Amino acid sequence: MAKRPTIHDVAAVAGVSRGTVSRVLNDDRYVSPAAHAAVRRAIAETGYVVNRTARSLVTQRTGSVVMVLSEPQEKLFEDPNYSVLLRTATRRLAERDVSLVMMTAGNAGDRERVVRYLRGGHADGVLFASTHADDPLVDALEGIPVAAVACGAILGRENVIPYAGADDREGARQMTRYLVEQGRRRIATITGPLDTPGGVRRLEGFTDVLGRKASRKLIEHGDYTQLGGANAMARLLERVPDLDAVFVASDLMAAGALATLRAAGRTVPGAVAVGGFDDSAVALSTHPPLTTIRQPLERVAEETVRLLLDLIDGADRVEPVTLPTTLIVRESA
């Protein structure tokens, strides 16, 4: 069996001391660019693999970050937004040789496992995704010395847990204004869960534009699932049969709403204009293709990871990031 290359082999090939190799591996900033490049070439040439256990004893870091999705597991596979966040965060962390561990926390048992994992010191940071207001997991993690950030604000914790997210309120304004400009007079909305920033802020943007016209009977609540959107649309049609437009707070729910409208014999956009939110892959797969609000999910993930890495690297404080949205016009409105 071939001998496994060691740090001494890397030093010999690079023509530097073992200490210099160690400093490069530990991301020490006081290494010359030439030495850094020589060590990286030697690592590639020898096939040396870092012993993470030994390295963590020196750096007091695990080299991993946990992304926690506070939803049932099936949502991870149904909603394409999560795959974008997961893929982008994994790629961005890999640039720093940090691994991403995915955990769901949709019930009490899952939350307990997440708490045990983090309390055991198995990760340098936690990245919250789709965290609801008053989520008991957030309280349970207080006192655990681990850096934490969120994709999108956690309602009630905006000043405690840094976040990066899209400008949900302005995005909703953009879509609602567009529907008004198209001559639509009875505009309804299907919200997201009102314990999430998207649910609250997108409803606020809708009412900002319509004012008193945004009556309660034109507002129906959804759950960011396709079935939830279909059911919410059915309730709206029963309550407001003469509605001529609907702003749906996610593309996935909008796909469900379109199915309900089709089953009810309502043409889109002839009888009812439909607007979504996200510009996910779902928006191009609906019939007709969905007019929607694009939120820059890749940039949201990149900024969230940047904030987390800054905290892990010792920053005392990082500022939240809010990114602009864009109206994307297709055939549904």
N, C-alpha and C positions, 0 to 999 in steps of 0.2 A: 504494500500500500504506500502511495506517495506521501511524503512528509508534508504536513500542512504548513504553509508559509507563515512566518512569524514577523513581528514588528522589527526584529533584527535584520531579517532578509530585506524588508522594505528599505530600511536605513542604508544597508549596503548597496542596494541597487540605485538608490537616490543620491548616494554620496553625501549623506548628512548624518547627524547624530540620532541616536534612538530618541533623545529628548525632543528633537525637532519634529520627528514623526509623531510623537505623542501630542505635541502642541497642535499640529495640523489636525489630527483626529479629534481633538477636543475643541476645535474651532477657536483656538487662541488667535487673537487679532495681531499679536506681536510676532508674526512670521513673515519674512519677506515674500513677495510674489514669486520670485524665482524658486525659493525653497518649497513653497506651497505647490507650485506646478510640478517640481521634480518629485515630490512625495506622491502626488496624485498619479503621475505617470508610473511610478514604481508600484503603487498599489494595483493598478490595472495590469501591469506586466507580470507581477508575481501571483496575482489572484488572491491577495490577502483579504480576509474578511474580518471585520471588527468583532471582537468578543464583547458583546453588549453587557454581559454581566460584569466583566472586569471594568469596562468603561464606566458603567453606572456607579461603581464604587468610588471612582475618581471624581466624576462630574456631579454626582448626586442627582442624576437625571435618568429617566427610564427610556427616553427616546421614543415615546409613544404619546398619543393624544386620543381621548375618547370623544366620539360624536354621539350624543344621546338624542334619540328621537322619541319624544314623549307622545307617541301614538301607538296603536296596535300594529303588530308586525305586517299585517296585510296592506296597510297604507304605504309602507315602504315600497311595495311592488306595484301598487295601483297608480300612485301619483308620480309622474315623470319628473317633477321638480326635485324630489329627493335624490334621484339618480344624478342630476346635474350637480347638486350640492356635494354629494358624496364623491363623485368623480373629480371635481375641481379641487376639493379640499385634499383628497389623496395625492393628486399631482403636485399641488403647491407644497404640501408637507414633505413629500419625497425629495424636493429640492434641498431640504435641510436634513435629509436622512432621518426623518421622523415618520414613524408608522401611525396609521389611523386605525383605531378599533371602533367598530360600529356596535352600539347597544341600543335596544329599544326599552322604553319605560312606560308602557301603556297601562300597566296595572301595578298593584302593590308589590307582588312578587318580583316583577322586573325592576321596580325602583329599589327594592332591598338589595338586589344583586349589583346594581350600579353603585350604590352607596358602599357596599362591602369592597367592591373592586377599587374604588377611588380611595377609600379609607386605608386599604392595604398598600397604598403607595405605588400602584401599578401604572400610573400615568402622570405626565407632567402638567396636563391641562385637560379641560373639558369644554366641548363646544356644543351648546344647546341648540337643537333644531325643533321648531314647532312646539315651543314650550307655552303652556297655557298659564293664565294668571292663577295665582294661588296653587300652583303645582307643588305638592308636598315634597317633591324631590329637591327643589331649590332650598327649602328650609332645612332638609336633612343634610345637605352638603355644607351648610354653614359651620365654620369651625374646622373644616378639612383644608389643610394648606395646599390648595391646588388652584392654578390660574383658571378663570372661567370667562367665556364670552358667549354671545348668542347670535344666531342668524335671525335677525329681526328682534325688535325690543321685546322684553318680557314685561307685560303690563304690570305696573306697580313697582317694578325693579329697574326702571330705566336709568336711574342714577346710581345703581348698585352694580349691575352687571353690564359691561360695555357690549355694544352690538353694532352690526352693520346690517342695513336693510334698504329696501326700496321706499320711495316716497309714496306710500299707499294712498294717502289722502289726495294728493295732487293727481295721481293716476286716475282715481275715481272721478275727480272733477273733469279731467280730460275726456273720459268716456261719456259722462253724463252731458257735458256741453255739446259733444259731437251728436248725441242722439237728439238733443233739443234742436240743434242746427239742421238736422235732417227733417224737421217738421213733425217729430213725434210729440204727441200731446199727453198720452197716458203712459208714463214711464214707470215701470216697477223695478224692484231690485231683489236679488237673492243674495243675502249676506253670507259671509263665513261665520264661524263660531265667534260669539261676542266676548270670549275670554282670550282672544288672540289679537295681535295688533292689526293684522289684515282685516279681520272681521269688523273691528271698531273703526279703524281709520277709513276704510273704503265706504262704510256706511256714512261716515261724517262727510266725506267728499261728495257723495250722492246728494245728501241733504243741503250741503253748502250751495249747490247749483239750483236745486228745485225749491228750496225754502218750504213754504207752506204746502206746495203741491206734493211734497213727499209725505203723504198721509200714511197712517199706520197700515191701512189695508193694502197699500202698494209695496209694503216691505214684508218679505218672507225670509225666514232664517234657514240656512243650510249648514252642511258639515264638511265641505270640501271633498265630497265623494260624488261620483256620477249618479248613483242611486239617489243620494240626497238632493241633487239638483233636479232630477226628474220629479221627485215627489213634491219639492217646493214649487216647481212650475205648475204642477197639477192643482195645488192649493190656490195659487194665484189666479189661474184661469177660472176656477170655481167662484172665487171671490170677486174678481175684476174681469169679467168676460170681454170687455171692450178695450183692454190694454193693447197698446200698439208697439211697445218696446220694453225690453228688460235688460238691465245691467246685472250680470252675474259675476260674483266676486272671485271666481276661478274658472279656468278653461275646462277643467274636469266636470264641474257642476254645470257649466254651459252646455257641454256635450249631452248631459242628461236632460237639460231643459229643451234642447233641440229635438230630442227623441219624443218628449211629451207633446211638444207643439206639432210635430209631424203626425203623431197618432191622433191628435185632436183635429187634424185637417187644416191647421193654420200654416200658411205659406211663410217662408222666411227668405228675404226680408219684406215681402209684399205686405202681409198682414201684421207681422210682428218682427221688429228688428231685434237682434240679439248681439250683445257685446260681452266679452269675457275679460279675464285678467290673468296675466302670466306670460302669454305668447310661448307656451310650452309646445311640445310635439303634438299634443292633442289638437291644437288650434288648426293645424293643417290637415288633420284626418277627419274632421267633421264634415257634414253635408248640410249646407254649404260651408266652405272654409270660414273660420271665425274671425270677425273683427275683434280686436283685443287690445289690451294694454301690455306692452312689453316691460317686464321688470328684469334688470340685468343680473340674472341669478349667478352667472359665473363670476362677475365682479363682486357680488355680495359675498360669495364664498371666499374669494381671494382676500377681500378686505377683512373678513372675519378671521381668517387664518393669520393674516398679518397682525391684527390686534392681539391674538392669542400668543403668537411667537414673541411679540414685544413684551408682553407680561411675563412670559417664561424667561425671557432674557433679563428680567429685572426692572422693567419700567414700573414706576410707582403708579402711573395713571395713563390711560389711553382715552382718546375722545371718540364718541360714537360717530358712525359714518352713515349718511343718508344719501342714496343715489337716485338720480332722476329716472322717470319712466317715459315711455314713448307710445303714442297712439299708432296702432297698426291697422289699417283699413283693408278689409277683405270683402267677402260677398254676403256676410250675414247681417250687415247693417250699413 
